[in-house]
Amino acid sequence: MRKSASRPVTPLSLEKAEIPWLLAVAIATVAPHVSHLPLWLSLLTASVLLWRSGLWRLNARLPSRWLLALVAVTGVAGIGWQFRTLLGRDAGVALLVFFMALKPMEMHTRRDAMVVVMLGFFLLLTHYFYSQSIPTGLWLLASTTLLTATLIRLHGGAQPVRAILRYAGLLLAQAIPFMLIIFLLFPRVSGPLWGLPQDAYSGLTGLSDRMSPGSLDNLIQSGAIAFRVQFSGDLPEKSSLYWRGPVFNDYDGQTWRARPAYLQRTGRAPTIEASGKTYSYVITLEAHNLRWLLPLDLPVSLPDDSALTATLETLAREPVRNRARYAFTSDIDAVANRQESQAMLQQALRLPRALDPQARELAAEWREKFKSPEQISNMALLHFRQEAFFYTLQPPLLGEHAVDDFLFVTRSGFCEHFASAYVFLMRAAGVPARVVAGYQGGEINPVDGYLTVRQSDAHAWAEIWLADRGWVRVDPTAAVAPSRIEQGIEAALPAGDPLPALVRIDADWLRDLRNRWEAANNAWNQWVLGYNPQRQREVLTRLGLKEPDWRNMTAILATLCGLALLMLTVWTLYRRNTATPAQRAWQRLCNRLKGLGIARAGWEGPLAFALRVARERPELGEVTREAAGHFADLHYGSGRPEQLQQLKECIGRLNSLRRNTV
Amino acid sequence: MQTTGKQSTVAEIIAAANQIILGKEPQIRLALTCLLARGHLLIEDLPGVGKTTLAHTLARLLGLQFSRIQFTSDMLPADVIGISIFDREHSEFRFLPGALFSQVLLADEINRATPKTQSALLEAMEERQVTTEGETRPLPEPFFVIATQNPSSQIGTFPLPESQLDRFLMRIELGYPDRDAERALLEGGGRREHLPELAACFSPDQLAPLQKQAAAVHASPALLDYLQTLIETTRQSPKFIHGLSPRAALALLAAARAWAFIDGRTMVLPEDVQAVLPGVACHRLRLINSASHARPEDITQLIRTLPLA
């Protein structure tokens, strides 16, 4: 900061032409934060920057320190009030953004400019707290270039903007080998380097641990990706792709709830009889802040750090807070829990008392009529199919007797209504049954071959327990809208129903574009963001490094960085000594002649050499003389650009001469 | 490649001179180069190999006024420059210009003169003007000195010091004629008698534009790089006591330009530098072990150690 306004201008003061660079830095580093900052702060920041730009345009003096202090105090107070603290991620970033806007206001000296640049570099890092997507990466890359260019401008004086940017780009390009080496080899730690606060996960979407009519509804409206699956062999029929999530056992008349995890542990370990045909695959699960993993029904081998509960749910040890990869093997025809504990069966029969009398009556009727649970189940499915049930994402509201309303009044709903009503009927008829939530289907992205499962593929189905077959999956939705299972939700819904724009896509090119974009995102996730210690180990093992530990990794890192540095140095020296295009062409021509048995001595000038060639090898004299003339003009005279081409043509003529003579 | 229209005139001169001095085309070219580069020439060789004939021929072909001084050990500066004598009729001193006041001056056996006389001549060569008795008189334009000297090992000579040698743009040796040339000489008789028959190829005022054009021949950065590398090599070489001076570098460039001009080119090539380098460098470089000047072979060797970029 300047002591007084009358202080003489020092050589360290800023030029006017340097100001726009610094303003651009401020804007570039602040802009992406707008997406999550409070609106008032974004507006304040924007207006301060605008104010500063105006002062620059008008060549006006910067405002007094008192005014600046007032603005600063107001802003900081506002941030403190908004976030209830000045510490922590969000408040901290908000403060930095605000300071970044304010600093140009007191930018008098070169030192102030350096503060802006350094603050800019720091702010770049903070963007990764909020987004690690490809666009963010690209934006930050561009901003880094701008920051570097600004440093070049501050130190190198006035030059054309393009020259500065090119120089900055060159510097960054030279950093790429180091970036790659460090990215690949720097010893990785599990999880993010800095602990993110809990609120970082509040916005995640996904299945929930409860289900009430309408809860899946929101999810289905979302085209966001739930997870991606990479099969290592062929993959099952689409109608068998049931991705098993939470199991809902407890019903209170409106809401189905999953048993809390600590209760599930009391259950008996599940017994699974495999059928033989298995599928291996890796799921890249997006963070959803719950512990459920979503394997293909039923998993027979699980990743570490996860376990199968008594209700055949796969639970991770910790809630999934980061995108993570899980390897599974599943057997879609496996038989599970042929022997089931009484407690579990009791659970699967429990119903709230005094609700839905009509449904109970219907169930009792079936129970009288049919002896076997299979028949009862078939009857229920037949009921759904024969009565005029209607599949829609916009069902009418249900009253207190939700199941009765659905079965006998509204008769329209989607998977959760059907699953819920079916399980109710089964339980009322004395067949152990439960609701299973998860995802059904998915779509192969032709670009990278990954199966993409979206939130809109969320689904709920049912399971009944049969004495000889264990838990058997029954999907009542399939009875009503078979196309939902076979083709996906967009085929099952009537045309008028709202769906997210990206789920129902008619234009092929748009679908193709989406596929490409998602494949790029997936590659980014898999290889850049998902490059964790395990992946690093895989890569290093593939590179032939046995037992990579941090010690030899550091050694290799240092060696490779040294090598890269050496190569850059050699390249720079080579570039400095290297020849012009004309010299390279002349050198090539001389090499050809050497191949023909007449070598130019290093000290021999072009014309002298051409004379000697004409004397010793008259058949080569003509073309050499012409080439020497062009080279002399280009290198020592004021040659015309087309002469380079003619010189190169001489090489071609020499080549054909050689072919003809040899 | 571009050529200049003046090439033909220059080529004519060379061809005509070849008729007089047989088998010495490179030396004739070098002498002409020296003249076009506005430098002075020192011919060092034994008596009777045609030094005087060369000087005479050039003067005649260029249509220049020619005079000759035979230096001896008792010669005084006034003998070269001229003297003022009292004119009784007009009651004033009148300056009688010496042999110096001519366009081509042949200073024969310059190393026979005492250092005092030598330096009077050499100063005039450098300044292109003469100051006597408070009056400065310009020398004629063009002013071209061809000095000859016998190899300084001979008795009764005053070898020119380094600083004086530096005034000569080039020093060349004529050498014995080869067998064919000598036979032609023997058959055709002395060449000197043909001299009066020679017609001038052009007039004196045509020379100045030619010199100007020669000085304007393009020297590219690449060529200057090469030239500088050459100069630096002489400075670093363990063979020579001193390297070439900046004045020598300027001389080298000027000579290379003139050489390129004679060749009809508009830019200087490394070949031009290489061609004039022995003439420009030999008398300026002194060998460490033999205390004599560098020989052309030393220079050729030096050139061959330096590859072109």
Boltz contact constraints between the chains, C-beta under 6 A:
constraints:
  - contact:
      token1: [A, 602]
      token2: [B, 307]
      max_distance: 6.0
  - contact:
      token1: [A, 603]
      token2: [B, 303]
      max_distance: 6.0
  - contact:
      token1: [A, 603]
      token2: [B, 304]
      max_distance: 6.0
  - contact:
      token1: [A, 603]
      token2: [B, 306]
      max_distance: 6.0
  - contact:
      token1: [A, 603]
      token2: [B, 307]
      max_distance: 6.0
  - contact:
      token1: [A, 605]
      token2: [B, 269]
      max_distance: 6.0
  - contact:
      token1: [A, 605]
      token2: [B, 270]
      max_distance: 6.0
  - contact:
      token1: [A, 605]
      token2: [B, 271]
      max_distance: 6.0
  - contact:
      token1: [A, 607]
      token2: [B, 269]
      max_distance: 6.0
  - contact:
      token1: [A, 607]
      token2: [B, 271]
      max_distance: 6.0
  - contact:
      token1: [A, 608]
      token2: [B, 271]
      max_distance: 6.0
  - contact:
      token1: [A, 629]
      token2: [B, 1]
      max_distance: 6.0
  - contact:
      token1: [A, 632]
      token2: [B, 269]
      max_distance: 6.0
  - contact:
      token1: [A, 635]
      token2: [B, 222]
      max_distance: 6.0
  - contact:
      token1: [A, 636]
      token2: [B, 220]
      max_distance: 6.0
  - contact:
      token1: [A, 636]
      token2: [B, 222]
      max_distance: 6.0
  - contact:
      token1: [A, 636]
      token2: [B, 223]
      max_distance: 6.0
  - contact:
      token1: [A, 636]
      token2: [B, 267]
      max_distance: 6.0
  - contact:
      token1: [A, 636]
      token2: [B, 269]
      max_distance: 6.0
  - contact:
      token1: [A, 637]
      token2: [B, 218]
      max_distance: 6.0
  - contact:
      token1: [A, 637]
      token2: [B, 267]
      max_distance: 6.0
